[in-house]
Amino acid sequence: KNPDSPTLINAFQLIGMSSCLDLSGFFEK
Amino acid sequence: MGCFHSTASKQFPGHEDPVILASQTAFSVSEVEALFELYKSISSSVIDDGLINKEEFQLALFKNRKKENLFANRIFELFDVKKKGVIDFGDFVKSLSVFHPNAPHEDKIDFSFKLYDLDGTGFIERQEVKQMLIALLCESGMKLADETVEIILDKTFLEADVNQDGKIDKSEWQNFVRQNPSLLKIMTLPYLRDITTTFPSFVFHSEVDEIVT
């Protein structure tokens, strides 16, 4: 690995940031 | 096994036997009964028919019935196990069970695979991931050049798509998730541990004389 190359987040880590994938809303009044 | 009474909840259109549901899921009988309290409130929020439609689902999740979103739609489709366009109590409990902290890891991997396999072909394809990335960028107001999106997709598929056929199959997904366990974070809802405390009123409607776990 090139130590100078920036670490890129993978696509699924980014998608997982969607608030619409967070089901906590069911339990928050 | 507890003793059953004929109660109002047994007459509820979407109701299913909590003992059977508990035996099929990560929930105890008491937790299933507590979930029924939540289910009753969601399923009567727009149309009081004992079933959860998409509008009620979104209203419960986002407090906003008009929020149209690719991910919200996909989650609804996955909860709608019987593909009836509505979620009944059994669907609701079985789907939420996957999000229980004690649910089997494999169930979480399977559910997340289905979530990302938008068209249900049995593969997560590059075009699907791109579509979800663009939806995420729109939702969050983040701006990324198309070139950057392609670089992220290249890197992701280089790591996940081991046989480099342009799509991620179930076994590749299992390996990728093992290497990136944070990807399953969205698959666990800590709230589900305390469901009986969140909805204590289940005690007044309980059908079992004693707590069955």
gemmi code that builds the backbone of each chain (N, CA, C; Angstrom):
import gemmi

chains = {
    "A": [
        ("LYS", (0.835, -1.206, 0.000), (0.000, 0.000, 0.000), (0.871, 1.258, 0.000)),
        ("ASN", (0.445, 2.230, -0.738), (1.163, 3.497, -0.735), (0.746, 4.298, 0.507)),
        ("PRO", (1.687, 4.559, 1.429), (1.315, 5.253, 2.659), (0.817, 6.673, 2.416)),
        ("ASP", (1.141, 7.216, 1.230), (0.710, 8.592, 0.942), (-0.713, 8.659, 0.391)),
        ("SER", (-1.258, 7.476, -0.041), (-2.600, 7.537, -0.628), (-3.649, 7.678, 0.474)),
        ("PRO", (-4.597, 8.596, 0.266), (-5.602, 8.811, 1.311), (-6.492, 7.575, 1.481)),
        ("THR", (-6.960, 7.332, 2.690), (-7.863, 6.212, 2.927), (-9.262, 6.633, 2.500)),
        ("LEU", (-9.812, 5.908, 1.569), (-11.157, 6.241, 1.091), (-12.182, 5.414, 1.846)),
        ("ILE", (-13.235, 6.063, 2.237), (-14.357, 5.372, 2.875), (-15.000, 4.480, 1.800)),
        ("ASN", (-15.495, 3.314, 2.172), (-16.141, 2.521, 1.123), (-17.613, 2.923, 0.969)),
        ("ALA", (-18.188, 2.534, -0.157), (-19.529, 3.009, -0.514), (-20.563, 2.635, 0.543)),
        ("PHE", (-20.437, 1.448, 1.139), (-21.456, 0.999, 2.091), (-21.345, 1.750, 3.432)),
        ("GLN", (-20.123, 2.164, 3.765), (-19.983, 2.993, 4.975), (-20.719, 4.322, 4.772)),
        ("LEU", (-20.588, 4.867, 3.558), (-21.283, 6.123, 3.249), (-22.797, 5.934, 3.275)),
        ("ILE", (-23.268, 4.878, 2.620), (-24.717, 4.623, 2.548), (-25.283, 4.426, 3.954)),
        ("GLY", (-24.501, 3.769, 4.809), (-24.941, 3.524, 6.187), (-25.162, 4.796, 6.988)),
        ("MET", (-24.697, 5.925, 6.452), (-24.909, 7.203, 7.152), (-26.324, 7.742, 6.940)),
        ("SER", (-27.077, 7.123, 6.041), (-28.428, 7.626, 5.783), (-29.291, 7.541, 7.035)),
        ("SER", (-29.915, 8.649, 7.371), (-30.789, 8.652, 8.548), (-32.002, 7.753, 8.307)),
        ("CYS", (-32.289, 7.475, 7.038), (-33.449, 6.642, 6.725), (-33.189, 5.165, 6.992)),
        ("LEU", (-31.949, 4.814, 7.284), (-31.664, 3.422, 7.625), (-31.641, 3.235, 9.138)),
        ("ASP", (-31.933, 4.307, 9.856), (-31.926, 4.245, 11.315), (-33.367, 4.055, 11.807)),
        ("LEU", (-33.652, 2.907, 12.375), (-35.029, 2.602, 12.791), (-35.339, 3.080, 14.214)),
        ("SER", (-34.430, 3.849, 14.806), (-34.665, 4.343, 16.172), (-35.945, 5.170, 16.276)),
        ("GLY", (-36.327, 5.780, 15.140), (-37.511, 6.639, 15.140), (-38.758, 5.945, 15.668)),
        ("PHE", (-38.835, 4.626, 15.523), (-39.985, 3.874, 16.036), (-40.135, 4.045, 17.546)),
        ("PHE", (-39.007, 4.244, 18.220), (-39.018, 4.210, 19.686), (-38.873, 5.589, 20.318)),
        ("GLU", (-38.729, 6.601, 19.466), (-38.586, 7.960, 19.984), (-39.922, 8.656, 19.899)),
        ("LYS", (-40.357, 9.200, 21.042), (-41.692, 9.804, 21.041), (-41.620, 11.299, 20.777)),
    ],
    "B": [
        ("MET", (-45.691, -23.018, 30.035), (-46.595, -22.318, 29.115), (-47.691, -21.623, 29.912)),
        ("GLY", (-48.003, -20.427, 29.592), (-48.997, -19.670, 30.330), (-50.397, -20.032, 29.896)),
        ("CYS", (-51.340, -19.506, 30.622), (-52.753, -19.756, 30.382), (-53.301, -18.578, 29.578)),
        ("PHE", (-54.174, -18.777, 28.617), (-54.649, -17.678, 27.788), (-56.077, -17.259, 28.125)),
        ("HIS", (-56.325, -15.984, 27.975), (-57.674, -15.450, 28.164), (-58.114, -14.877, 26.833)),
        ("SER", (-59.399, -14.766, 26.646), (-59.886, -14.089, 25.461), (-59.857, -12.598, 25.733)),
        ("THR", (-58.958, -11.906, 25.092), (-58.827, -10.472, 25.360), (-59.057, -9.692, 24.078)),
        ("ALA", (-59.167, -8.377, 24.240), (-59.406, -7.508, 23.091), (-58.305, -7.642, 22.065)),
        ("SER", (-57.043, -7.825, 22.545), (-55.941, -7.860, 21.594), (-56.036, -9.076, 20.674)),
        ("LYS", (-56.655, -10.173, 21.160), (-56.789, -11.353, 20.297), (-57.731, -11.076, 19.133)),
        ("GLN", (-58.647, -10.100, 19.340), (-59.585, -9.748, 18.273), (-58.982, -8.735, 17.308)),
        ("PHE", (-57.850, -8.151, 17.663), (-57.222, -7.116, 16.838), (-56.832, -7.727, 15.493)),
        ("PRO", (-57.180, -7.047, 14.364), (-56.976, -7.659, 13.044), (-55.553, -8.178, 12.787)),
        ("GLY", (-54.546, -7.417, 13.203), (-53.183, -7.840, 12.863), (-52.523, -8.711, 13.910)),
        ("HIS", (-53.280, -9.101, 14.924), (-52.657, -9.775, 16.057), (-52.271, -11.218, 15.754)),
        ("GLU", (-51.128, -11.646, 16.314), (-50.701, -13.060, 16.203), (-50.269, -13.513, 17.575)),
        ("ASP", (-50.291, -14.799, 17.787), (-49.970, -15.370, 19.094), (-48.553, -14.981, 19.537)),
        ("PRO", (-48.429, -14.240, 20.642), (-47.101, -13.799, 21.075), (-46.162, -14.942, 21.450)),
        ("VAL", (-46.739, -16.060, 21.916), (-45.880, -17.193, 22.296), (-45.219, -17.779, 21.037)),
        ("ILE", (-46.016, -17.894, 19.966), (-45.459, -18.432, 18.714), (-44.424, -17.462, 18.141)),
        ("LEU", (-44.773, -16.162, 18.147), (-43.825, -15.178, 17.596), (-42.528, -15.157, 18.401)),
        ("ALA", (-42.653, -15.296, 19.739), (-41.445, -15.301, 20.569), (-40.575, -16.510, 20.236)),
        ("SER", (-41.231, -17.639, 19.926), (-40.454, -18.850, 19.630), (-39.733, -18.743, 18.282)),
        ("GLN", (-40.209, -17.816, 17.440), (-39.611, -17.686, 16.098), (-38.623, -16.529, 15.997)),
        ("THR", (-38.487, -15.766, 17.090), (-37.677, -14.539, 17.019), (-36.744, -14.418, 18.231)),
        ("ALA", (-36.010, -13.315, 18.261), (-35.078, -13.072, 19.379), (-35.802, -12.465, 20.587)),
        ("PHE", (-37.126, -12.249, 20.483), (-37.880, -11.598, 21.554), (-38.484, -12.605, 22.528)),
        ("SER", (-38.648, -12.161, 23.780), (-39.401, -12.947, 24.749), (-40.893, -12.664, 24.526)),
        ("VAL", (-41.760, -13.430, 25.187), (-43.210, -13.203, 25.050), (-43.559, -11.782, 25.514)),
        ("SER", (-42.995, -11.371, 26.633), (-43.270, -10.018, 27.149), (-42.835, -8.956, 26.144)),
        ("GLU", (-41.702, -9.177, 25.512), (-41.212, -8.195, 24.535), (-42.126, -8.147, 23.314)),
        ("VAL", (-42.624, -9.323, 22.882), (-43.560, -9.330, 21.746), (-44.820, -8.552, 22.129)),
        ("GLU", (-45.277, -8.741, 23.364), (-46.477, -8.018, 23.810), (-46.223, -6.513, 23.895)),
        ("ALA", (-45.020, -6.146, 24.303), (-44.675, -4.722, 24.342), (-44.627, -4.162, 22.919)),
        ("LEU", (-44.108, -4.962, 21.983), (-44.073, -4.518, 20.580), (-45.479, -4.360, 20.024)),
        ("PHE", (-46.408, -5.167, 20.536), (-47.792, -5.048, 20.068), (-48.377, -3.677, 20.431)),
        ("GLU", (-47.968, -3.146, 21.582), (-48.409, -1.800, 21.964), (-47.916, -0.772, 20.945)),
        ("LEU", (-46.637, -0.914, 20.569), (-46.069, -0.018, 19.553), (-46.797, -0.216, 18.222)),
        ("TYR", (-47.007, -1.481, 17.859), (-47.646, -1.813, 16.585), (-49.064, -1.216, 16.504)),
        ("LYS", (-49.813, -1.336, 17.605), (-51.186, -0.814, 17.612), (-51.176, 0.683, 17.336)),
        ("SER", (-50.215, 1.378, 17.970), (-50.195, 2.825, 17.802), (-49.794, 3.207, 16.369)),
        ("ILE", (-48.827, 2.488, 15.789), (-48.414, 2.823, 14.411), (-49.528, 2.468, 13.414)),
        ("SER", (-50.129, 1.285, 13.593), (-51.081, 0.794, 12.593), (-52.421, 1.519, 12.633)),
        ("SER", (-52.618, 2.357, 13.633), (-53.876, 3.117, 13.684), (-53.626, 4.610, 13.473)),
        ("SER", (-52.397, 4.960, 13.095), (-52.071, 6.392, 13.038), (-52.701, 7.110, 11.854)),
        ("VAL", (-52.923, 6.405, 10.740), (-53.567, 7.046, 9.579), (-54.887, 6.322, 9.267)),
        ("ILE", (-54.808, 4.996, 9.076), (-56.021, 4.194, 8.847), (-56.065, 3.131, 9.949)),
        ("ASP", (-57.153, 3.112, 10.682), (-57.233, 2.210, 11.841), (-57.692, 0.811, 11.389)),
        ("ASP", (-56.788, 0.114, 10.673), (-57.175, -1.194, 10.134), (-56.331, -2.337, 10.681)),
        ("GLY", (-55.459, -2.053, 11.646), (-54.643, -3.120, 12.229), (-53.468, -3.537, 11.356)),
        ("LEU", (-53.185, -2.779, 10.321), (-52.043, -3.065, 9.441), (-51.250, -1.775, 9.247)),
        ("ILE", (-49.969, -1.929, 8.989), (-49.138, -0.730, 8.786), (-48.921, -0.511, 7.283)),
        ("ASN", (-49.422, 0.613, 6.774), (-49.130, 0.940, 5.373), (-47.880, 1.823, 5.309)),
        ("LYS", (-47.445, 2.123, 4.098), (-46.170, 2.826, 3.955), (-46.198, 4.223, 4.603)),
        ("GLU", (-47.339, 4.875, 4.482), (-47.461, 6.215, 5.058), (-47.302, 6.159, 6.587)),
        ("GLU", (-47.940, 5.155, 7.202), (-47.850, 5.004, 8.660), (-46.427, 4.635, 9.082)),
        ("PHE", (-45.790, 3.804, 8.259), (-44.418, 3.368, 8.529), (-43.486, 4.587, 8.541)),
        ("GLN", (-43.628, 5.435, 7.523), (-42.769, 6.621, 7.422), (-43.083, 7.635, 8.512)),
        ("LEU", (-44.362, 7.749, 8.836), (-44.770, 8.680, 9.888), (-44.146, 8.263, 11.226)),
        ("ALA", (-44.145, 6.957, 11.491), (-43.580, 6.462, 12.745), (-42.064, 6.645, 12.777)),
        ("LEU", (-41.440, 6.435, 11.636), (-39.970, 6.515, 11.601), (-39.459, 7.946, 11.584)),
        ("PHE", (-40.096, 8.783, 10.767), (-39.543, 10.120, 10.533), (-40.440, 11.239, 11.037)),
        ("LYS", (-41.607, 10.869, 11.614), (-42.589, 11.859, 12.065), (-43.032, 12.734, 10.880)),
        ("ASN", (-42.914, 12.180, 9.681), (-43.236, 12.928, 8.476), (-43.714, 11.937, 7.431)),
        ("ARG", (-44.982, 11.973, 7.097), (-45.540, 10.950, 6.215), (-45.172, 11.165, 4.742)),
        ("LYS", (-44.656, 12.339, 4.413), (-44.416, 12.644, 2.997), (-42.970, 12.373, 2.571)),
        ("LYS", (-42.118, 12.008, 3.517), (-40.708, 11.839, 3.167), (-40.511, 10.602, 2.277)),
        ("GLU", (-40.323, 10.840, 0.992), (-40.077, 9.744, 0.049), (-38.577, 9.526, -0.043)),
        ("ASN", (-38.148, 8.326, 0.133), (-36.722, 8.056, 0.150), (-36.468, 6.613, -0.274)),
        ("LEU", (-35.427, 6.440, -1.069), (-35.075, 5.107, -1.573), (-34.887, 4.106, -0.438)),
        ("PHE", (-34.187, 4.539, 0.641), (-33.874, 3.615, 1.730), (-35.125, 3.291, 2.550)),
        ("ALA", (-35.928, 4.322, 2.797), (-37.159, 4.095, 3.553), (-38.070, 3.137, 2.787)),
        ("ASN", (-38.146, 3.323, 1.470), (-38.959, 2.426, 0.639), (-38.432, 0.995, 0.717)),
        ("ARG", (-37.109, 0.875, 0.659), (-36.500, -0.465, 0.662), (-36.745, -1.163, 2.002)),
        ("ILE", (-36.592, -0.409, 3.099), (-36.827, -0.999, 4.426), (-38.292, -1.454, 4.513)),
        ("PHE", (-39.213, -0.615, 4.012), (-40.632, -0.987, 4.050), (-40.851, -2.280, 3.254)),
        ("GLU", (-40.246, -2.350, 2.069), (-40.417, -3.554, 1.226), (-39.908, -4.805, 1.951)),
        ("LEU", (-38.813, -4.654, 2.692), (-38.257, -5.815, 3.390), (-39.109, -6.208, 4.600)),
        ("PHE", (-39.713, -5.217, 5.253), (-40.623, -5.521, 6.375), (-41.913, -6.162, 5.862)),
        ("ASP", (-42.303, -5.789, 4.634), (-43.529, -6.338, 4.039), (-43.216, -7.746, 3.517)),
        ("VAL", (-43.021, -8.666, 4.467), (-42.524, -10.011, 4.138), (-43.449, -10.721, 3.152)),
        ("LYS", (-44.768, -10.557, 3.354), (-45.726, -11.294, 2.513), (-46.052, -10.552, 1.223)),
        ("LYS", (-45.390, -9.430, 0.998), (-45.562, -8.639, -0.234), (-47.031, -8.293, -0.492)),
        ("LYS", (-47.688, -7.771, 0.577), (-49.098, -7.402, 0.437), (-49.262, -5.883, 0.352)),
        ("GLY", (-48.143, -5.166, 0.412), (-48.226, -3.703, 0.382), (-48.500, -3.117, 1.758)),
        ("VAL", (-48.653, -3.985, 2.763), (-48.856, -3.567, 4.157), (-48.083, -4.537, 5.053)),
        ("ILE", (-47.804, -4.068, 6.271), (-47.047, -4.886, 7.212), (-47.993, -5.355, 8.311)),
        ("ASP", (-48.078, -6.669, 8.513), (-48.910, -7.151, 9.620), (-48.026, -7.363, 10.854)),
        ("PHE", (-48.642, -7.729, 11.961), (-47.880, -7.798, 13.210), (-46.753, -8.839, 13.138)),
        ("GLY", (-47.032, -9.972, 12.493), (-46.005, -11.013, 12.364), (-44.797, -10.501, 11.581)),
        ("ASP", (-45.080, -9.821, 10.448), (-43.992, -9.235, 9.639), (-43.171, -8.279, 10.496)),
        ("PHE", (-43.899, -7.442, 11.255), (-43.260, -6.387, 12.045), (-42.310, -6.989, 13.075)),
        ("VAL", (-42.785, -7.984, 13.800), (-41.972, -8.586, 14.871), (-40.786, -9.360, 14.269)),
        ("LYS", (-41.064, -10.129, 13.219), (-39.985, -10.943, 12.625), (-38.903, -10.049, 12.000)),
        ("SER", (-39.321, -8.956, 11.369), (-38.328, -8.063, 10.752), (-37.533, -7.328, 11.828)),
        ("LEU", (-38.243, -6.804, 12.829), (-37.528, -6.078, 13.892), (-36.579, -6.996, 14.658)),
        ("SER", (-36.936, -8.265, 14.716), (-36.120, -9.229, 15.457), (-34.685, -9.280, 14.927)),
        ("VAL", (-34.550, -9.083, 13.605), (-33.210, -9.099, 13.005), (-32.344, -7.983, 13.606)),
        ("PHE", (-33.002, -6.909, 14.055), (-32.292, -5.746, 14.598), (-32.030, -5.871, 16.098)),
        ("HIS", (-32.473, -6.984, 16.685), (-32.256, -7.186, 18.130), (-30.765, -7.415, 18.379)),
        ("PRO", (-30.219, -6.829, 19.464), (-28.791, -7.037, 19.731), (-28.408, -8.519, 19.826)),
        ("ASN", (-29.361, -9.377, 20.211), (-29.035, -10.812, 20.342), (-29.363, -11.634, 19.093)),
        ("ALA", (-29.834, -10.980, 18.040), (-30.200, -11.745, 16.827), (-28.937, -12.341, 16.197)),
        ("PRO", (-29.080, -13.502, 15.537), (-27.906, -14.122, 14.905), (-27.242, -13.187, 13.888)),
        ("HIS", (-25.924, -13.198, 13.937), (-25.118, -12.380, 13.045), (-25.469, -12.681, 11.570)),
        ("GLU", (-25.686, -13.952, 11.278), (-25.984, -14.344, 9.897), (-27.294, -13.705, 9.406)),
        ("ASP", (-28.271, -13.585, 10.317), (-29.546, -12.956, 9.931), (-29.326, -11.491, 9.566)),
        ("LYS", (-28.434, -10.846, 10.322), (-28.142, -9.430, 10.039), (-27.429, -9.297, 8.694)),
        ("ILE", (-26.523, -10.229, 8.416), (-25.814, -10.195, 7.126), (-26.813, -10.400, 5.979)),
        ("ASP", (-27.723, -11.380, 6.157), (-28.721, -11.657, 5.111), (-29.618, -10.451, 4.855)),
        ("PHE", (-30.088, -9.840, 5.951), (-31.000, -8.700, 5.802), (-30.279, -7.548, 5.095)),
        ("SER", (-29.028, -7.276, 5.509), (-28.301, -6.160, 4.895), (-28.037, -6.449, 3.415)),
        ("PHE", (-27.798, -7.713, 3.084), (-27.591, -8.063, 1.670), (-28.858, -7.742, 0.862)),
        ("LYS", (-30.003, -8.144, 1.411), (-31.276, -7.880, 0.710), (-31.520, -6.375, 0.589)),
        ("LEU", (-31.146, -5.658, 1.636), (-31.342, -4.206, 1.636), (-30.622, -3.560, 0.454)),
        ("TYR", (-29.391, -3.993, 0.207), (-28.581, -3.385, -0.858), (-28.848, -4.009, -2.229)),
        ("ASP", (-29.439, -5.218, -2.244), (-29.791, -5.859, -3.515), (-31.162, -5.319, -3.926)),
        ("LEU", (-31.159, -4.079, -4.415), (-32.418, -3.351, -4.648), (-33.398, -4.099, -5.540)),
        ("ASP", (-32.894, -4.715, -6.612), (-33.838, -5.351, -7.535), (-34.018, -6.847, -7.269)),
        ("GLY", (-33.425, -7.340, -6.188), (-33.663, -8.719, -5.766), (-33.129, -9.787, -6.706)),
        ("THR", (-32.013, -9.504, -7.371), (-31.446, -10.485, -8.307), (-30.541, -11.497, -7.607)),
        ("GLY", (-30.243, -11.265, -6.326), (-29.302, -12.147, -5.637), (-27.871, -11.630, -5.720)),
        ("PHE", (-27.711, -10.445, -6.273), (-26.394, -9.800, -6.360), (-26.542, -8.315, -6.026)),
        ("ILE", (-25.507, -7.763, -5.395), (-25.462, -6.301, -5.240), (-24.646, -5.786, -6.424)),
        ("GLU", (-25.324, -5.088, -7.310), (-24.650, -4.633, -8.526), (-24.146, -3.208, -8.380)),
        ("ARG", (-23.134, -2.899, -9.156), (-22.493, -1.580, -9.075), (-23.512, -0.454, -9.286)),
        ("GLN", (-24.414, -0.660, -10.250), (-25.401, 0.378, -10.539), (-26.315, 0.628, -9.331)),
        ("GLU", (-26.633, -0.467, -8.602), (-27.482, -0.315, -7.403), (-26.752, 0.489, -6.330)),
        ("VAL", (-25.470, 0.178, -6.149), (-24.705, 0.882, -5.116), (-24.575, 2.357, -5.491)),
        ("LYS", (-24.381, 2.614, -6.788), (-24.278, 4.008, -7.234), (-25.595, 4.748, -6.968)),
        ("GLN", (-26.689, 4.073, -7.264), (-28.018, 4.673, -7.046), (-28.197, 5.038, -5.557)),
        ("MET", (-27.761, 4.131, -4.677), (-27.899, 4.388, -3.232), (-26.955, 5.499, -2.777)),
        ("LEU", (-25.762, 5.525, -3.354), (-24.815, 6.596, -3.002), (-25.380, 7.962, -3.386)),
        ("ILE", (-25.958, 8.027, -4.580), (-26.525, 9.299, -5.044), (-27.694, 9.703, -4.143)),
        ("ALA", (-28.503, 8.708, -3.736), (-29.632, 8.999, -2.828), (-29.107, 9.543, -1.502)),
        ("LEU", (-28.027, 8.957, -1.013), (-27.443, 9.404, 0.260), (-26.929, 10.835, 0.127)),
        ("LEU", (-26.281, 11.126, -1.010), (-25.731, 12.469, -1.218), (-26.859, 13.498, -1.279)),
        ("CYS", (-27.948, 13.131, -1.968), (-29.107, 14.040, -2.054), (-29.684, 14.285, -0.674)),
        ("GLU", (-29.865, 13.198, 0.078), (-30.500, 13.290, 1.400), (-29.672, 14.157, 2.348)),
        ("SER", (-28.353, 14.010, 2.271), (-27.498, 14.678, 3.248), (-27.022, 16.039, 2.784)),
        ("GLY", (-27.289, 16.362, 1.517), (-26.831, 17.641, 0.993), (-25.333, 17.647, 0.710)),
        ("MET", (-24.711, 16.461, 0.784), (-23.273, 16.360, 0.480), (-23.084, 16.449, -1.028)),
        ("LYS", (-22.012, 17.112, -1.425), (-21.741, 17.187, -2.863), (-20.432, 16.472, -3.169)),
        ("LEU", (-20.501, 15.501, -4.064), (-19.297, 14.806, -4.504), (-19.331, 14.761, -6.026)),
        ("ALA", (-18.196, 15.022, -6.646), (-18.127, 14.952, -8.108), (-18.370, 13.511, -8.539)),
        ("ASP", (-18.962, 13.369, -9.721), (-19.248, 12.018, -10.233), (-17.968, 11.176, -10.277)),
        ("GLU", (-16.861, 11.861, -10.579), (-15.559, 11.170, -10.640), (-15.202, 10.572, -9.273)),
        ("THR", (-15.482, 11.322, -8.215), (-15.184, 10.838, -6.858), (-16.078, 9.649, -6.507)),
        ("VAL", (-17.356, 9.747, -6.905), (-18.293, 8.633, -6.664), (-17.766, 7.376, -7.355)),
        ("GLU", (-17.281, 7.544, -8.578), (-16.758, 6.384, -9.328), (-15.510, 5.804, -8.648)),
        ("ILE", (-14.675, 6.683, -8.078), (-13.465, 6.207, -7.380), (-13.867, 5.404, -6.139)),
        ("ILE", (-14.869, 5.905, -5.431), (-15.351, 5.190, -4.233), (-15.923, 3.825, -4.648)),
        ("LEU", (-16.674, 3.808, -5.750), (-17.236, 2.542, -6.236), (-16.128, 1.586, -6.683)),
        ("ASP", (-15.113, 2.127, -7.357), (-13.981, 1.293, -7.793), (-13.333, 0.623, -6.595)),
        ("LYS", (-13.050, 1.435, -5.587), (-12.370, 0.914, -4.395), (-13.241, -0.135, -3.705)),
        ("THR", (-14.534, 0.160, -3.591), (-15.452, -0.749, -2.903), (-15.524, -2.090, -3.634)),
        ("PHE", (-15.670, -2.016, -4.944), (-15.803, -3.270, -5.704), (-14.479, -4.020, -5.812)),
        ("LEU", (-13.388, -3.281, -5.752), (-12.076, -3.944, -5.758), (-11.935, -4.799, -4.499)),
        ("GLU", (-12.447, -4.283, -3.390), (-12.334, -5.013, -2.118), (-13.407, -6.092, -1.962)),
        ("ALA", (-14.639, -5.751, -2.357), (-15.756, -6.653, -2.058), (-15.988, -7.701, -3.141)),
        ("ASP", (-15.814, -7.292, -4.395), (-16.122, -8.174, -5.517), (-14.875, -9.001, -5.856)),
        ("VAL", (-14.653, -10.029, -5.044), (-13.391, -10.774, -5.123), (-13.176, -11.414, -6.496)),
        ("ASN", (-14.247, -11.957, -7.091), (-14.053, -12.584, -8.414), (-14.141, -11.574, -9.564)),
        ("GLN", (-14.298, -10.297, -9.201), (-14.279, -9.201, -10.196), (-15.227, -9.435, -11.382)),
        ("ASP", (-16.454, -9.869, -11.051), (-17.441, -10.016, -12.131), (-18.403, -8.828, -12.167)),
        ("GLY", (-18.081, -7.796, -11.396), (-18.880, -6.570, -11.442), (-20.068, -6.565, -10.505)),
        ("LYS", (-20.244, -7.634, -9.723), (-21.362, -7.685, -8.774), (-20.936, -8.471, -7.541)),
        ("ILE", (-21.600, -8.162, -6.430), (-21.217, -8.786, -5.156), (-22.239, -9.873, -4.842)),
        ("ASP", (-21.780, -11.120, -4.730), (-22.718, -12.182, -4.379), (-22.761, -12.352, -2.856)),
        ("LYS", (-23.620, -13.252, -2.380), (-23.839, -13.394, -0.942), (-22.541, -13.760, -0.214)),
        ("SER", (-21.771, -14.654, -0.805), (-20.557, -15.091, -0.107), (-19.506, -13.980, -0.080)),
        ("GLU", (-19.436, -13.206, -1.162), (-18.516, -12.055, -1.162), (-18.959, -11.027, -0.120)),
        ("TRP", (-20.276, -10.860, 0.000), (-20.795, -9.908, 0.989), (-20.448, -10.363, 2.410)),
        ("GLN", (-20.617, -11.668, 2.661), (-20.289, -12.201, 3.996), (-18.822, -11.920, 4.344)),
        ("ASN", (-17.939, -12.149, 3.381), (-16.509, -11.905, 3.624), (-16.228, -10.417, 3.833)),
        ("PHE", (-16.865, -9.595, 3.008), (-16.630, -8.147, 3.084), (-17.089, -7.594, 4.431)),
        ("VAL", (-18.228, -8.090, 4.907), (-18.765, -7.626, 6.191), (-17.863, -8.097, 7.345)),
        ("ARG", (-17.317, -9.312, 7.203), (-16.396, -9.782, 8.244), (-15.173, -8.875, 8.330)),
        ("GLN", (-14.721, -8.383, 7.169), (-13.554, -7.473, 7.168), (-13.930, -6.052, 7.588)),
        ("ASN", (-15.216, -5.722, 7.459), (-15.689, -4.364, 7.794), (-16.910, -4.467, 8.715)),
        ("PRO", (-16.704, -4.925, 9.958), (-17.860, -5.188, 10.837), (-18.725, -3.956, 11.115)),
        ("SER", (-18.149, -2.755, 10.927), (-18.949, -1.546, 11.184), (-20.122, -1.441, 10.209)),
        ("LEU", (-20.049, -2.175, 9.092), (-21.154, -2.122, 8.120), (-22.442, -2.688, 8.699)),
        ("LEU", (-22.329, -3.495, 9.742), (-23.537, -4.087, 10.328), (-24.093, -3.243, 11.478)),
        ("LYS", (-23.459, -2.105, 11.734), (-23.918, -1.260, 12.849), (-25.395, -0.857, 12.672)),
        ("ILE", (-25.778, -0.575, 11.434), (-27.174, -0.167, 11.192), (-28.153, -1.310, 11.443)),
        ("MET", (-27.629, -2.529, 11.594), (-28.495, -3.690, 11.755), (-28.794, -4.013, 13.219)),
        ("THR", (-28.354, -3.161, 14.141), (-28.649, -3.410, 15.558), (-29.287, -2.173, 16.180)),
        ("LEU", (-30.418, -2.403, 16.841), (-31.150, -1.324, 17.505), (-31.102, -1.549, 19.014)),
        ("PRO", (-30.258, -0.801, 19.729), (-30.151, -1.006, 21.174), (-31.495, -0.851, 21.898)),
        ("TYR", (-32.416, -0.029, 21.329), (-33.745, 0.177, 21.933), (-34.475, -1.144, 22.181)),
        ("LEU", (-34.190, -2.141, 21.337), (-34.939, -3.393, 21.434), (-34.621, -4.184, 22.702)),
        ("ARG", (-33.522, -3.836, 23.369), (-33.184, -4.488, 24.633), (-34.154, -4.079, 25.751)),
        ("ASP", (-34.668, -2.843, 25.649), (-35.478, -2.291, 26.746), (-36.925, -2.086, 26.336)),
        ("ILE", (-37.372, -2.896, 25.406), (-38.690, -2.643, 24.817), (-39.820, -2.727, 25.852)),
        ("THR", (-39.666, -3.591, 26.850), (-40.745, -3.719, 27.843), (-40.783, -2.503, 28.766)),
        ("THR", (-39.656, -1.830, 28.919), (-39.657, -0.605, 29.739), (-40.182, 0.575, 28.932)),
        ("THR", (-39.924, 0.539, 27.620), (-40.405, 1.638, 26.769), (-41.929, 1.596, 26.641)),
        ("PHE", (-42.490, 0.380, 26.600), (-43.945, 0.230, 26.454), (-44.504, -0.600, 27.616)),
        ("PRO", (-44.449, -0.058, 28.839), (-44.846, -0.841, 30.013), (-46.331, -1.208, 30.030)),
        ("SER", (-47.145, -0.499, 29.210), (-48.585, -0.760, 29.257), (-48.932, -2.161, 28.770)),
        ("PHE", (-47.971, -2.871, 28.152), (-48.256, -4.230, 27.682), (-48.729, -5.114, 28.831)),
        ("VAL", (-48.283, -4.793, 30.061), (-48.620, -5.605, 31.231), (-50.136, -5.675, 31.418)),
        ("PHE", (-50.813, -4.546, 31.106), (-52.270, -4.506, 31.312), (-53.018, -5.309, 30.259)),
        ("HIS", (-52.339, -5.581, 29.138), (-53.013, -6.324, 28.060), (-52.440, -7.713, 27.878)),
        ("SER", (-51.552, -8.107, 28.779), (-50.851, -9.378, 28.588), (-51.822, -10.551, 28.559)),
        ("GLU", (-51.538, -11.511, 27.661), (-52.381, -12.699, 27.553), (-51.811, -13.873, 28.329)),
        ("VAL", (-50.620, -13.702, 28.858), (-50.020, -14.813, 29.590), (-50.020, -14.498, 31.082)),
        ("ASP", (-50.271, -15.533, 31.869), (-50.329, -15.345, 33.314), (-48.945, -15.125, 33.899)),
        ("GLU", (-47.998, -15.796, 33.286), (-46.642, -15.641, 33.790), (-45.733, -15.286, 32.631)),
        ("ILE", (-44.608, -14.704, 32.977), (-43.681, -14.304, 31.928), (-43.060, -15.563, 31.323)),
        ("VAL", (-43.235, -15.716, 30.011), (-42.642, -16.843, 29.307), (-41.527, -16.296, 28.435)),
        ("THR", (-40.339, -16.856, 28.556), (-39.246, -16.341, 27.737), (-38.763, -17.395, 26.763)),
    ],
}
model = gemmi.Model(1)
for chain_id, residues in chains.items():
    chain = gemmi.Chain(chain_id)
    for i, (resn, *xyz) in enumerate(residues, 1):
        res = gemmi.Residue()
        res.name, res.seqid = resn, gemmi.SeqId(i, " ")
        for name, pos in zip(("N", "CA", "C"), xyz):
            atom = gemmi.Atom()
            atom.name, atom.element = name, gemmi.Element(name[0])
            atom.pos, atom.b_iso = gemmi.Position(*pos), 0.0
            res.add_atom(atom)
        chain.add_residue(res)
    model.add_chain(chain)
structure = gemmi.Structure()
structure.add_model(model)
structure.setup_entities()
